[in-house]
Amino acid sequence: MIVLILPALILIGFIFGYPILRYIWISFHTSSVANGLIPQFNHGINWSRLINDARFWQDVLQTSRFAFVSVSLELVLAIAIALFLNQPFKGKGIIRAVSILPWALPTTIMALGWRWIFNSPYGPIDRIYNNLTGESLNLLSNPKITWIATVIADTWKTTPFIALIILAGLQTIPKDLYEAFELEGGTQFKALYKITLPMIIPYILISVVFRLAQAFGVFDLIQVMTSGGPAGSTESLGLYAYLNAMRFLDFGYSSTIMLGSFVLLIMGCLTVYCIFKMTKISIQK
């Protein structure tokens, strides 16, 4: 059995393993424009710098906030949408196809559209708010609320992806379970809690972990909508790593930022997995 999958394991190890090992190696070297981009071993100075980098930890908090809020909203909306799309009604196929369009759009184009929607004073949201209150909302220039705009844009785009996965899980549930539960006097609400949610927890877990990884590594959406502003209030870890590599040409520290983010992401995903395991046990009881 191992012999049969060995070629695939070697290919996966090369595609994913080599870049990670390369990043680890660069993170222990100084590789910047200051030394002519020639890697020089620096005895872990990059990691010491990362631990004491206030901007890095600020971006950790901002990225975590973005990921947690956006994925939570997406999960709630996706479950509702999937439950609706799983019902029999005319035109279901067309509505399913249309509902996936936001996820199919390129992120850059989508972000440009939302940037115009939230624009002040010409965007429709700011115009409506101005007509009602006589003031400007300044959604993309207020450090306290700009992150909400990025969450709304991300939720609009990626909710269909989670809904698609959960819909696939709903369609694996035998109809006989609901019929038997109804005969025993169970209501639809109890069926949702006793049958539907326990059966789709694996699908929810897959979608949440996958989306959490995507949201924690967000770059293009932030870059297009806000460029990390205003005043760095929406800067993500991906954008911070990009700026160090492409603007400051400090590839050693950029690699350290990416690896640090990778470690934090693994810890976050393991935490989510443990929470879902405990939730599943609680529901089954």
Residue pairs with C-beta under 8 A, 6 or more apart in sequence:
20 262
23 255
23 258
23 259
24 255
24 259
26 39
26 251
26 252
26 255
27 46
27 47
27 252
27 255
27 256
27 259
28 41
28 42
28 43
28 44
28 46
28 47
29 39
29 40
29 41
29 42
29 46
29 252
30 39
30 40
30 41
30 42
30 45
30 46
30 252
31 37
31 38
31 39
31 40
31 250
31 251
31 252
32 248
32 249
32 250
32 251
32 252
32 253
33 248
33 249
33 250
37 249
37 251
39 252
42 252
46 252
46 253
46 255
46 256
47 256
47 260
49 253
49 256
50 56
50 253
50 256
50 257
50 260
55 232
55 240
56 237
56 240
56 257
56 260
58 232
58 235
59 235
59 236
59 237
59 239
59 240
60 237
60 261
60 264
62 147
62 233
62 234
62 235
62 236
63 216
63 218
63 236
63 237
63 238
63 261
64 216
64 268
65 147
66 147
66 150
66 151
66 154
66 215
66 218
66 234
66 236
67 212
67 215
67 216
67 218
67 268
69 151
70 151
70 154
70 155
70 158
70 215
71 208
71 211
71 212
71 215
73 151
73 155
73 159
74 154
74 155
74 158
74 159
74 162
74 211
75 162
75 204
75 207
75 208
77 155
77 159
77 163
78 159
78 160
78 161
78 162
78 163
78 165
78 166
78 207
79 163
79 166
79 204
81 99
81 159
81 160
81 163
82 163
82 164
82 166
82 167
82 169
82 170
83 170
83 196
85 92
85 95
85 96
85 99
85 163
85 167
86 167
86 170
86 171
96 167
99 160
99 163
100 160
100 164
101 160
102 110
102 156
102 157
102 158
102 159
102 160
103 157
103 158
103 159
103 160
103 161
103 164
105 157
107 157
107 220
107 221
107 224
108 220
108 224
110 153
110 156
110 157
110 221
111 153
111 220
111 221
111 224
111 225
112 224
114 149
114 152
114 153
114 156
114 225
115 140
115 224
115 225
116 122
116 123
117 123
117 124
117 125
118 125
118 126
118 139
118 140
118 149
118 225
119 126
119 140
120 126
120 136
120 137
120 138
120 139
120 140
120 141
121 127
121 130
121 136
125 137
125 139
126 136
126 137
126 138
126 139
129 135
129 136
129 137
130 136
130 137
139 145
139 146
139 148
139 149
140 146
140 149
140 225
140 226
140 230
141 230
142 230
143 230
143 231
143 233
144 233
146 226
146 229
146 230
146 233
146 234
147 233
147 234
149 225
149 226
150 218
150 221
150 222
150 225
150 226
150 234
153 221
153 225
154 215
154 218
154 221
157 221
158 211
158 214
158 215
161 207
161 211
162 207
162 208
162 211
165 203
165 206
165 207
166 200
166 203
166 204
166 207
168 203
169 199
169 200
169 202
169 203
169 204
170 196
170 200
172 199
173 195
173 196
173 199
173 200
177 195
178 191
178 195
181 190
181 191
181 194
181 195
182 191
186 194
193 283
197 283
198 280
198 283
198 284
201 276
201 279
201 280
201 283
204 276
205 272
205 273
205 276
208 272
208 276
209 269
209 272
209 273
212 265
212 268
212 269
212 272
213 265
213 269
216 237
216 261
216 264
216 265
216 268
217 237
217 238
217 261
217 265
218 236
218 238
219 236
219 238
219 239
219 242
222 228
222 234
222 235
222 236
222 238
222 239
223 239
223 242
225 234
226 234
227 239
228 234
228 235
228 236
228 239
228 240
228 243
229 235
237 257
237 258
237 261
238 261
240 257
241 254
241 257
241 258
241 261
242 254
244 250
244 251
244 253
244 254
244 257
245 251
245 254
